[in-house]
């Protein structure tokens, strides 16, 4: 019984870590989208960092939608990437938690 409880704790902690990491990634991509929308200084280190996160982890929505305004296009595409990260992270976390039961 103690082994099962310990294993359950490990799996629950893993699920929480996955949820945390995917939420942070999603949050950073949202921050990049806000920076893009309001035309933040691209030379700023924080803007560069969030742009790197978007490039490395949100690549799957680059040029997904192409409205006439490129600023709106990049903002929308980045927000979709953030939503995907958060939703997939939460679904994966819930699936892992159910396995722990």
C-alpha positions in Angstrom: 0.0 0.0 0.0 2.9 2.4 0.8 4.5 1.7 -2.6 1.2 2.5 -4.4 0.8 5.8 -2.4 4.4 6.8 -3.2 4.0 6.0 -6.8 0.8 8.0 -6.9 2.6 11.0 -5.4 5.3 10.7 -8.0 2.8 10.6 -10.9 0.8 13.4 -9.4 3.9 15.5 -9.1 4.9 14.7 -12.7 1.4 15.8 -13.8 1.7 19.1 -11.9 5.2 19.7 -13.4 3.9 19.2 -16.9 1.0 21.5 -16.2 3.3 24.1 -14.8 5.9 23.9 -17.7 3.2 24.1 -20.4 1.5 27.0 -18.7 4.7 28.9 -18.4 5.5 28.3 -22.1 2.0 29.4 -23.0 2.3 32.5 -20.8 5.6 33.5 -22.4 4.1 33.1 -25.9 1.1 35.3 -24.8 3.6 37.9 -23.6 5.3 37.8 -26.9 1.9 38.3 -28.6 1.2 41.3 -26.5 4.7 42.7 -27.3 4.0 42.2 -31.0 0.6 43.8 -30.8 1.8 46.9 -29.1 5.1 47.1 -31.1 7.5 46.6 -28.2 11.2 47.4 -28.9 12.6 44.3 -30.6 16.1 45.1 -29.1 14.8 44.7 -25.6 16.2 41.5 -23.9 12.7 40.4 -22.6 11.2 40.9 -26.0 14.0 38.9 -27.6 13.6 36.1 -25.0 9.9 35.8 -25.6 10.5 35.9 -29.4 12.9 33.0 -29.0 10.4 31.0 -27.0 7.8 31.7 -29.7 10.3 30.7 -32.4 11.4 27.5 -30.7 8.2 26.3 -29.1 5.4 27.9 -31.1 6.8 27.3 -34.6 3.8 25.2 -35.5 1.5 28.2 -35.9 3.9 30.5 -37.9 2.0 31.7 -41.0 -1.1 29.7 -40.0 -3.4 32.8 -40.7 -2.3 35.6 -42.9 -4.6 38.7 -42.5 -3.5 41.8 -44.3 -1.9 43.4 -41.2 1.2 41.3 -40.4 1.1 42.5 -36.7 -2.4 41.1 -36.3 -1.3 37.9 -38.1 1.6 37.3 -35.8 -0.4 38.1 -32.7 -3.2 35.7 -33.6 -0.8 33.0 -34.6 1.2 33.3 -31.4 -2.0 33.3 -29.3 -3.1 30.1 -31.0 0.3 28.5 -30.1 -0.1 29.6 -26.5 -3.6 28.1 -26.3 -2.4 24.8 -27.8 0.4 24.6 -25.2 -1.9 25.3 -22.3 -4.7 23.0 -23.5 -2.4 20.1 -24.4 -0.5 20.4 -21.1 -3.7 20.3 -19.1 -5.1 17.3 -21.0 -1.8 15.5 -20.6 -1.7 16.3 -17.0 -5.2 15.0 -16.4 -4.5 11.8 -18.3 -1.4 11.2 -16.2 -3.3 11.9 -13.0 -6.0 9.4 -14.0 -3.3 6.8 -14.5 -2.2 7.4 -10.9 -5.5 6.2 -9.5 
